[in-house]
Protein backbone atom coordinates (compact mmCIF):
# COMPACT_ATOMS: atom_id res chain seq x y z
CA UNK A 1 0.00 0.00 0.00
CA UNK A 2 1.59 3.24 -1.11
CA UNK A 3 1.28 6.63 -2.77
CA UNK A 4 3.68 7.44 -5.57
CA UNK A 5 4.42 10.83 -7.10
CA UNK A 6 6.08 10.74 -10.50
CA UNK A 7 8.68 13.48 -10.69
CA UNK A 8 12.10 14.13 -12.18
CA UNK A 9 13.43 15.26 -8.80
CA UNK A 10 11.91 13.19 -5.98
CA UNK A 11 14.43 14.38 -3.36
CA UNK A 12 13.54 18.02 -4.01
CA UNK A 13 9.81 17.25 -3.78
CA UNK A 14 10.30 15.44 -0.46
CA UNK A 15 12.36 18.38 0.84
CA UNK A 16 9.53 20.77 -0.10
CA UNK A 17 7.08 18.61 1.85
CA UNK A 18 9.41 18.46 4.86
CA UNK A 19 9.99 22.23 4.74
CA UNK A 20 6.25 22.95 4.63
CA UNK A 21 5.63 20.62 7.57
CA UNK A 22 8.25 22.47 9.64
CA UNK A 23 7.03 25.90 8.60
CA UNK A 24 5.41 27.95 11.35
CA UNK A 25 3.52 30.32 9.04
CA UNK A 26 -0.07 29.35 8.41
CA UNK A 27 0.05 30.72 4.85
CA UNK A 28 2.26 28.01 3.31
CA UNK A 29 2.73 25.64 6.22
CA UNK A 30 1.17 22.20 6.38
CA UNK A 31 -0.24 21.68 9.86
CA UNK A 32 -2.01 18.35 9.31
CA UNK A 33 1.14 16.26 8.76
CA UNK A 34 4.09 15.58 11.04
CA UNK A 35 7.41 13.78 10.64
CA UNK A 36 8.98 12.10 13.64
CA UNK A 37 12.64 11.30 14.37
CA UNK A 38 12.27 7.90 12.67
CA UNK A 39 11.13 9.49 9.39
CA UNK A 40 7.52 8.41 9.87
CA UNK A 41 4.90 10.74 8.38
CA UNK A 42 1.59 10.80 10.27
CA UNK A 43 -1.59 12.70 9.64
CA UNK A 44 -2.20 14.74 12.78
CA UNK A 45 -5.82 15.72 12.25
CA UNK A 46 -8.95 13.65 12.38
CA UNK A 47 -9.63 10.39 14.17
CA UNK A 48 -6.56 8.31 13.32
CA UNK A 49 -3.37 10.28 14.01
CA UNK A 50 -1.72 7.39 15.85
CA UNK A 51 -3.06 4.46 13.86
CA UNK A 52 -0.83 4.59 10.77
CA UNK A 53 2.11 6.29 9.10
CA UNK A 54 4.04 6.56 5.83
CA UNK A 55 7.74 6.06 5.15
CA UNK A 56 9.15 7.92 2.15
CA UNK A 57 11.66 6.74 -0.44
CA UNK A 58 13.11 8.54 -3.45
CA UNK A 59 14.50 5.55 -5.36
CA UNK A 60 11.94 5.63 -8.18
CA UNK A 61 9.90 8.81 -7.94
CA UNK A 62 8.67 9.86 -4.51
CA UNK A 63 6.95 6.91 -2.86
CA UNK A 64 5.23 6.90 0.52
CA UNK A 65 4.74 3.35 1.80
CA UNK A 66 1.83 2.91 4.21
CA UNK A 67 1.99 1.04 7.53
CA UNK A 68 -0.46 0.45 10.33
CA UNK A 69 1.05 0.93 13.78
CA UNK A 70 -1.28 -1.85 14.94
CA UNK A 71 -3.41 -3.33 12.18
CA UNK A 72 -7.10 -3.23 13.11
CA UNK A 73 -8.85 -6.59 13.12
CA UNK A 74 -11.87 -5.06 11.39
CA UNK A 75 -11.40 -4.94 7.59
CA UNK A 76 -13.80 -2.01 7.27
CA UNK A 77 -11.74 0.06 9.74
CA UNK A 78 -8.54 -0.89 7.87
CA UNK A 79 -10.00 0.42 4.62
CA UNK A 80 -11.26 3.64 6.21
CA UNK A 81 -7.83 4.42 7.71
CA UNK A 82 -6.07 3.44 4.48
CA UNK A 83 -8.37 5.67 2.41
CA UNK A 84 -8.12 8.54 4.88
CA UNK A 85 -4.31 8.57 4.89
CA UNK A 86 -3.88 8.09 1.15
CA UNK A 87 -6.56 10.65 0.27
CA UNK A 88 -5.18 13.31 2.59
CA UNK A 89 -1.59 12.84 1.40
CA UNK A 90 -2.59 13.19 -2.25
CA UNK A 91 -4.78 16.20 -1.39
CA UNK A 92 -1.93 18.08 0.29
CA UNK A 93 0.42 17.41 -2.63
CA UNK A 94 -2.19 18.63 -5.12
CA UNK A 95 -2.75 21.80 -3.08
CA UNK A 96 0.89 22.67 -2.39
CA UNK A 97 3.15 20.97 -4.95
CA UNK A 98 1.15 20.53 -8.14
CA UNK A 99 3.91 21.99 -10.32
CA UNK A 100 6.47 19.54 -8.89
CA UNK A 101 5.08 16.23 -10.17
CA UNK A 102 3.43 14.88 -13.31
CA UNK A 103 1.28 12.10 -11.89
CA UNK A 104 0.22 10.59 -8.57
CA UNK A 105 -1.12 7.13 -7.87
CA UNK A 106 -2.35 5.24 -4.85
CA UNK A 107 -1.67 1.52 -4.84
CA UNK A 108 -3.38 -1.14 -2.80
CA UNK A 109 -1.83 -4.58 -2.81
CA UNK A 110 -2.93 -7.48 -0.71
CA UNK A 111 -1.02 -10.67 -0.08
CA UNK A 112 -4.22 -12.73 0.22
CA UNK A 113 -4.69 -13.31 -3.50
CA UNK A 114 -2.58 -12.77 -6.56
CA UNK A 115 -4.03 -11.12 -9.63
CA UNK A 116 -5.75 -13.66 -11.87
CA UNK A 117 -3.71 -14.85 -14.81
CA UNK A 118 -4.79 -13.61 -18.23
CA UNK A 119 -6.19 -16.36 -20.40
CA UNK A 120 -4.19 -17.29 -23.47
CA UNK A 121 -5.58 -15.77 -26.67
CA UNK A 122 -7.83 -18.05 -28.64
CA UNK A 123 -6.25 -19.33 -31.84
CA UNK A 124 -9.59 -19.35 -33.62
CA UNK A 125 -10.45 -15.72 -32.86
CA UNK A 126 -8.97 -13.13 -35.20
CA UNK A 127 -6.75 -10.54 -33.54
CA UNK A 128 -8.18 -7.02 -33.51
CA UNK A 129 -6.51 -4.34 -35.59
CA UNK A 130 -4.39 -1.97 -33.59
CA UNK A 131 -5.85 1.49 -33.26
CA UNK A 132 -3.54 4.49 -33.38
CA UNK A 133 -2.29 5.43 -29.93
CA UNK A 134 -3.46 8.82 -28.74
CA UNK A 135 -1.01 10.74 -26.55
CA UNK A 136 -2.54 11.45 -23.17
CA UNK A 137 -2.16 14.82 -21.50
CA UNK A 138 -0.09 15.11 -18.38
CA UNK A 139 -2.04 15.79 -15.21
CA UNK A 140 -0.95 19.43 -15.27
CA UNK A 141 -2.07 19.87 -18.88
CA UNK A 142 -5.36 18.18 -18.07
CA UNK A 143 -6.31 20.50 -15.22
CA UNK A 144 -5.18 23.71 -16.93
CA UNK A 145 -6.82 23.33 -20.33
CA UNK A 146 -10.51 22.75 -21.02
Rosetta blueprint (number, residue, H / E / L):
1 X L
2 X E
3 X E
4 X E
5 X E
6 X E
7 X L
8 X L
9 X L
10 X H
11 X H
12 X H
13 X H
14 X H
15 X H
16 X H
17 X H
18 X H
19 X H
20 X H
21 X H
22 X H
23 X L
24 X L
25 X L
26 X L
27 X L
28 X L
29 X L
30 X L
31 X L
32 X L
33 X E
34 X E
35 X E
36 X L
37 X L
38 X L
39 X L
40 X E
41 X E
42 X E
43 X E
44 X L
45 X L
46 X L
47 X L
48 X L
49 X L
50 X L
51 X L
52 X E
53 X E
54 X E
55 X E
56 X E
57 X E
58 X L
59 X L
60 X L
61 X L
62 X E
63 X E
64 X E
65 X E
66 X E
67 X E
68 X E
69 X L
70 X L
71 X L
72 X L
73 X L
74 X L
75 X H
76 X H
77 X H
78 X H
79 X H
80 X H
81 X H
82 X H
83 X H
84 X H
85 X H
86 X H
87 X H
88 X H
89 X H
90 X H
91 X H
92 X H
93 X H
94 X H
95 X H
96 X H
97 X L
98 X H
99 X H
100 X H
101 X L
102 X L
103 X E
104 X E
105 X E
106 X E
107 X E
108 X L
109 X L
110 X L
111 X L
112 X L
113 X L
114 X L
115 X L
116 X L
117 X L
118 X L
119 X L
120 X L
121 X L
122 X L
123 X L
124 X L
125 X L
126 X L
127 X L
128 X L
129 X L
130 X L
131 X L
132 X L
133 X L
134 X L
135 X L
136 X L
137 X L
138 X L
139 X H
140 X H
141 X H
142 X H
143 X H
144 X H
145 X L
146 X L
